[in-house]
Amino acid sequence: ILQQITDSPASLIIEFALARSFGIYYFVLVIVITYLLYFSIRRTHIPTHKALIFFGVLTLLHNAFFKDIVQHLNLSESHMVTLYRNRYIFWPFFFLLGAFFNEMGLMEYFKSRKNLSFVIWLTIFSIFNILYFFGARDIDGYDSIIGTLFSIGTILLLLTFDVRSKITDYISRHSYFLYLSHIFIVYI
């Protein structure tokens, strides 16, 4: 590692960001970047809903045009495309969606309207399946608009489940620490 740091620090940073070194999963870095972004948004007093709209539009534009741009520019093997495809666009959107739900008290709203959440999810699920069975191209989860909408609908549906218990409360309070520390347990 020391040799790599002295020989090529830029390549070490790229390898770290792409999760090709130290057995680190790329999403650890994505989570750290997402938290830093969120705290930056909070410190600059940008309203969460404005940041959510910005990242929502960015996510939908990404879903609509990313594959075509990569093919047009012949970038499919590029390190930057790999770095970019590691979900740096999606995670802030979903994180901000959760922050917005929490700030606006929408979790209780959807919990009290279980039927509405189920109808939203069922509608999106049906459209997703119809598109799939009729051969629509590129409707995979992260890289399609309908996949993103399906993810949001599924989140709304899952919010309606009442699964509170001492065990789930404990896991909820400690899950981020448990998640970050699991890599050390894997190495042991």
N, C-alpha and C positions, 0 to 999 in steps of 0.2 A: 504494500500500500504506500509506504513512504517513497519508494522508487517511482511509483505512478504519480504521486503528488509532485515530486520534483521534476519529472520528465514532461508531464502534460497535465497541468491542473484543469484545463478546460475540458479535456476528454473525460477526466474523472467526474467532473460536475455533470456532464452529459450522461455518462454511464449511471451515475446516481439518480438523475432525473428520470431516466428510462428504466430504472430498476433492474439494471443488468449487473450490479455489483453488490456485494455484501448480503445477498439473499433478501434484499429489501423489496417489498412489493411497491409498485408505483403509487398505489393509492394512499400510502402513508404520507408521501410528499403532497399528494393532491389534497388530503385532509388538512395538512398543515397550511398549505397555501390558501385553502378555502377559509380557514379560521382567521388567518392574517388579513385576508380580503374583507371578511365580515367585520373584524375589529377596526380596520381602516375606514370602512363605511360608517361605522358607529362613531368613530372619533371625528370624522369630518361632518357629521350631522346630516348625511344624505339619508333621506327617508327610506326605510326598508322597501316600501312598495315601489319606489322609483328604481332602486337597484334591482328589484325582482323583475320589473317590466323590462329593464335593459337586458338582463341575463336571459329572460324568457324569450325575447325577440332574437337575441344572439343564438340561443339554443335552437330555435325553430329555423332560423336562417342556415345554421350549421347543418341541421338535419336535411334541409331541402337541397343544399348545393354542394356540400363537402365532397362527396364522391365524384361528382362531375368535374369539379375544379381539380382534384388530385389526378384524375385520368387525363384531363385536358393538358395539364402541365407536366405529365409524366413524373410524378413525385412519389409513386407508390412505395419506393424503397428508401426514401429520405428519412434521416434521423429526426428532423424537425416534424415531419408528418407523424412519425411514430410517437414522438413526445406529445404532439397536439392531440392525437387520437386517444391518448391515455386519459381521456375524460376530463381534461382541465376546463372544458366549457360547461359540462353538464352538472358537475357537483356543486358549483356555486349557486346555480339556479335552484336545485332541490334543497340545498341548505337554506337559502333565502326564503324559499317557499315555506319551510318549517318555521323559520324565524317570524315570517309574516303571519302565519296561522297562530303562532303563540302570542304575538303582540296584539292581534285583533280579536283574540278569543274565538277563533273559528273552529278550534277543535271541539269545543262544547256545542257549537252550532251544528256541526255535522254529526256529532254523537246523538244529538236530540232529533236528527232527521235521517235515521238509518235508511228509510225507504228511498229518499232522494239520493243518498250516496250509492245505494245498490242500483238504482235506475241509471245513474251516470255511469257507473262501472259497467253494467250490463250492456248499455248502448255502445260504449267504446269497445268493449270486448267483442260484441257482435260485428261491428264495423271492421275491427282488426281481423277477425276470422273470415269474414266475407272477402276482404282484400287478399288474404292469404290463399284461400281456396280458389279464387278466380285468377291467381297468378300475378298479383301486383308485384312489381320488382322492389327490392330493397325495403322491406317493412320490418327489418330486424329492430330490436329494442332501442338501442341508443342512437342508431343512425336513421331514424325515420320520425316524422312528425306524429304519425299514429302511434308509434311505439312510446314516444314521450307522453302523449295524451293518455295512453293505456297505463303508464307508470303513475301518472297523477291520479287517474281514476282508481287505481289499486290502492294508492295511499289513502285516498278519501274513504274507500271501503274498509281498509284496515283500521282506520281511526274509529270506526263505529263499534268495533269489538271491545267488549269490556273484559280485559284480562288482568285486572289489578289483583295483585297478591303480594305477599311479603317478598317472594322470590323475584317476581318481575320488577318490583320497586327497587330492590337491591341491585339487580342487574342494570336497570335504567340509570341509577345513580353512579354506578362504577363501570359502565360498559366501555367508555372511551379509554380509561386507564387499562382495563383488561385487554382491550383491542391493541393498544400500543405496546403493552408488555408481552403479548403472546409470541412475538418474534424471538425474544430471549429464551422463552420456554422451549420453542422449537429447536433452537441451537443447543440447549442442554440435553 
